Amino acid sequence: MAFIRKKRREQQLQLYSKERFSLLLLNLEEYYFEQHTANHIQHKGSQNERKIRGSLKICSKSVIFEPDATSQPIIKIPLRDCIKIGKHGENGANRHFAKVVSGGISLIFSQVYFIKEHNIVAPYKIERGTMEYVFELDVSGKVEGVVETLLQLHRASCLDKLGDQTAMITAILQSRLARTSFDKNRFQSVSEKLHMECKAEMVTPLVTNPGHVCITDINLYFQPLNGYPKPMVQITLHDVRRIYKRRHGLMPLGLEVFCTEDDLCSDVYLKFYERQDRDDLYFYIATYLEHHVAERTAEGYTLQWQRGLLSNYQYLLHLNTLADRSCNDLSQYPVFPWVVGDYSSSELDLSNPGTFRDLSKPVGALNKERLERLLTRYQEMPEPKFMYGSHYSSPGYVLFYLVRIAPEYMLCLQNGRFDNADRMFNSIAETWKNCLDGATDFKELIPEFYGDDVSFLVNSLKLDLGKRQGGQMVDDVELPPWARSPEDFLQKSRDALESDYVSEHLHEWIDLVFGYKQKGRDAVGAHNVFHPLTYEGGVDLNSIEDPDEKVAMLTQILEFGQTPKQLFVTPHPRRITPKFKSLAQPSSYNASTADTPGEESFEDLTEESRTLAWSNITRLQLHEQHKIHKEAVTGIAVSRSGSSVFTTSQDSTLKMFSKESKMLQRSISFSNMALSSCLLLPGDATVVSSSWDNNVYFYSIAFGRRQDTLMGHDDAVSKICWHDNRLYSASWDSTVKVWSGVPAEMPGSRRHQFDLLAELEHDVSVDTISLSAASTLLVSGTREGTVTIWDLTAATVLHQIPCHSGTVCDTAFSPDSRHVLSAGEDGCLNVVDVQTGMLISSMTSAEPQRCFLWDGNSVLSGSQSGELLVWDLLGGKIRERIRGHTGAVTCMWMNDQCSSVITGGEDRQIMFWKLQY
């Protein structure tokens, strides 16, 4: 998993440097400046004098000596505990660190830490009392400079106020960075062109490392100021797949770069000193990646997850990444839910809902009695109120789970100590029970619980983690009875995460952690309120003038944990599972087609052919074309047999074209105004056309004349649909009207009176409508870019989404009626979840897409330029461009099997397309 891979990468870097030393030996917020080859002189001047060879590390708050011999412990001397620093041999007359000529550095101090003796990771040993250590540098000429540096850093460490200490150390660091620059001799190629250079820090868990960032036309480089753990980090821009702006220490200064699509572990995480530097570097890389998606949206992944292209595990990883969670930042480590609630049974029954945790509630609300106590305290609390005194994710909780694989991180976080043995991660069941019953324990899980690496559950390093009150040593994590081994535990945990129950309820947990129940009234109603400082924007550090207060506040926030960045502000869509799939299957991609006896078996047979056709839609080839109108074609309807094609046009005519004879058979004009759309009624006896003259015309094919006129609007009728003897008409008069009635069958007979059943009012002109498969829902698109989903059973608005910046050209439901796709004048294709009204995907082209057909995953659209575009919605890309009309494609039709397509355009032509397998 993420942290484990990160740990192994760091171990590889340490192999490169052949050091036991790591930045984790430093205090939090401490910097490593320089190192010098030296000898530690023990018992200087006596018969027992002894030299221990090693490396002296100068850090901002300590001096560290790493002996070459691994049997010897690493020595760490905090500068604040130093009594005197100088060249060895000073007579002590000057109590303010007088200097005399000497070949060594003398440190007199009151406390020292001994670390990793015999290279064993264990709690630090501490020795107290006044002591003197002497270090002899190989290069004696550097002694004076090192002493000067140590004195300066010692003064900073001894300042009374923490804020003053931080300010002085920061000034020393910036001075060092200003005196150095990126070594351009390390460019991979002499032909590389420098684009920008700036100062930054490389971020890894619990530590940051200052240095210089340089970006060229080929590579991104980071050169550590101290040359640790290696002189250069290089990333080839061509390999970059994703980049994200990050909050680090609550400030918008971070940038994380990934060379993989799905890995949670990045290739480099940089923290800049100036936001402008971060933004400039981000812009340069994003511009370079013109064929890559530089920054993905949560909504884009939502569609992939809903449609099954992403697993629950993958989707949660992506949401964590988008919400500023990073395995490089333990205060914002990726968070995953507890999904199983049964850790006592001998078998794990994933078909039983009782096996699972209630994902609609935060951990703190799972125990009713505990929640009541917390709510009582909450109601009595003054503002700002919060329900939980600890968070569900923090550095301490992350390392609680990972201590067996990352013990040095735990020692770093806890000043060289492991936690009390009884408070360690000893048992899955105990941990779950404490999360349910504990007064202050509300933690969730981390991705490792659903990965495939068991090392965090096993004490493979044979660490001495202490002895519990019962006398047993802390060793491997105790597993629940239903897990035969650590591998079996992780496998069953993954199975649980991907189970039907979790798939059906995961959106509820997402609402709590990443969504609309994270903040505000909805959070209060969901009992999901944490301390205000944990939320993004909970405190403005720049507004705090007192440096002491600012440092204390930042430390508190980072150690307490942070709530993820809010990704969704409306209810999150449910995943599409067999239980929640629409029961109403579409009879065709042509809304005018009616079901006939025996059709069901045909539908079953053609479902496979439809899937095959859409998977090969890029192979669509032009078969024939005919210019039959004098103006743009606006509508296409085809008879059940496929032999007759009816088209409408802005030239005011309805035309009937024979596909067999390739001849124009009829041309009908109802008025001198443009016709906007057409459809065939069941039985293929009547064609219905809508007109800009505010009317809808019914034309009898058999008798060759108009048989009915519906005068139902006050402005042009833009689109019509028909289902089950109901007509749906959209108009520029800002309404969609629903009519009931059957037109007269015999010409000359009394005209039928259509009954108005419902009027769906809009604020502006309605340009397009479409029906769901069962015709219980209708979607409309307006001139101002709003898409509205209507419940036709109650004639009420379900959702109103302003998702386009201009006219909505076309709309349609997916075959399962779970999603709506809209195409706009702004060139966008937007997917909206029908259940929640959330915009879950948006793709943009350079020109308007005037019309489209889709199967829920892929889209065939007609563009303003005349091209047909094939879009992969789940992959977020245009798969193919097919040359077609010489003007805009204005309307499209597809047969049941999705193997034939007819398009109409502004070039007055209709084109016949066929799939070539």
Secondary structure, DSSP 4 states (H G I P E B T S, - for coil): -HHHHHHHHHHHHHHHHT-S--GGGSPTT--EEEEEEEEEEESTTSTT-EEEEEEEEEESSEEEEEESSTTSPEEEEEGGGEEEEEETT--S--TTT-----SEEEEEEEEEEEE-GGG---PPEEEEEEEEEEEEESSGGGHHHHHHHHHHHHHHHT-SSHHHHHHHHHHHHHHHHHT----GGG-S-TT--EEEEEEEEEEETTEEEEEEEEEESSEEEEEETT--S-S-EEEEGGG--EEEEEEETTEEEEEEEESSSS-SS-SEEEEESSHHHHHHHHHHHHHH-TTS-SS--HHHHHHHHHTTSS-HHHHHHHHHHHTT--TT-GGG---B---B---S-SS--TT-GGGB--TTS-GGGSSHHHHHHHHHHHHHSPSSP-S-SS-S--HHHHHHHHTTT-HHHHHHHTTT-PPPGGGSS-BHHHHHHHHHH-SS----B-GGGGSS-GGGGS-TT-----B-TTSPBP-SPBPPTT-SSHHHHHHHHHHHHTSHHHHHHHHHHHHHHTSTTSSHHHHHHTT----GGGSTTS--GGG---HHHHHHHHHHHHHH--PPPP--SSPPPPP--GGGS-S---S-SSTT----TTHHHHHHHHHHHHHHHHHTGGGEEEEEEEE--SS-EEEEEE-TTS-EEEEEETTSEEEEEETTTTEEEEEEESSSSPEEEEEEPTTS-EEEEEETTSEEEEEETTTTEEEEEEE--SS-EEEEEEETTEEEEEETTSEEEEEE----SSTTSPPP--EEEEEEE-SS-EEEEEE-TTSSEEEEEETTSEEEEEETTTTEEEEEEE--SS-EEEEEE-TTSSEEEEEETTSEEEEEETTT--EEEEEE-SS-EEEEEE-SSEEEEEETTS-EEEEETTTTEEEEEE---SS-EEEEEE-TTS-EEEEEETTSEEEEEEE--
